[in-house]
Amino acid sequence: MRVNKSLLKAKLAFHDHTQKEIAKKLGISENTFGIKLRTGKFKLDEIHKMIVIIPLTVSDVIEIFFAEQ
């Protein structure tokens, strides 16, 4: 799965979240979050948590995690 990294980072910034903060709320290190961001290997429960924390709309989720790039 490819992640639209720039859109996810834009959503984080728009909602005043940092990668470090989101990583902590997901229960992973900031380094691990960065790796997942680069590789696109987020688990469904992590995506679900980000939907709530950031927050993300259904459209955002599709564009970030499931759209062909």
C-alpha positions in Angstrom: 0.0 0.0 0.0 1.4 3.4 -0.9 0.7 6.3 1.4 0.3 9.8 0.1 2.9 11.2 2.5 2.5 14.8 1.5 -1.3 14.8 2.1 -1.0 13.1 5.4 1.7 15.5 6.5 -0.5 18.4 5.3 -3.4 17.1 7.3 -1.2 16.8 10.4 0.0 20.4 10.0 -3.5 21.7 9.3 -4.8 20.2 12.6 -1.7 21.3 14.5 -0.3 17.7 15.1 3.3 16.6 14.9 4.6 13.2 13.8 6.0 12.8 17.3 2.6 13.4 18.9 0.8 11.0 16.5 3.4 8.3 17.0 3.0 8.6 20.8 -0.8 8.3 20.5 -0.4 5.2 18.3 1.9 3.7 20.8 5.0 3.6 18.5 8.2 5.6 18.4 8.7 8.6 16.2 11.3 6.7 14.2 8.8 3.8 13.6 6.2 6.3 12.5 8.6 7.7 10.0 9.4 4.2 8.7 5.7 3.4 8.3 5.2 6.7 6.5 8.0 5.9 4.1 7.0 2.3 3.5 3.2 2.7 3.7 2.9 -0.2 6.1 0.3 1.1 8.6 -1.9 -1.4 10.3 -5.7 -0.9 10.0 -5.9 -0.2 13.7 -3.3 2.5 13.3 -5.2 4.1 10.4 -8.4 3.9 12.5 -6.7 5.7 15.4 -5.4 8.4 13.0 -8.9 8.9 11.6 -10.1 9.8 15.1 -7.0 11.6 16.4 -6.2 13.9 13.4 -9.3 13.8 12.4 -9.6 12.5 8.8 -12.7 12.3 6.6 -13.5 9.2 4.6 -12.3 11.1 1.5 -9.0 11.9 3.2 -8.5 8.2 4.2 -9.1 7.1 0.6 -6.8 9.7 -0.8 -4.0 9.1 1.7 -4.1 5.3 2.2 -5.9 3.7 -0.7 -5.7 5.8 -3.9 -3.5 4.7 -6.7 -0.5 7.0 -7.1 
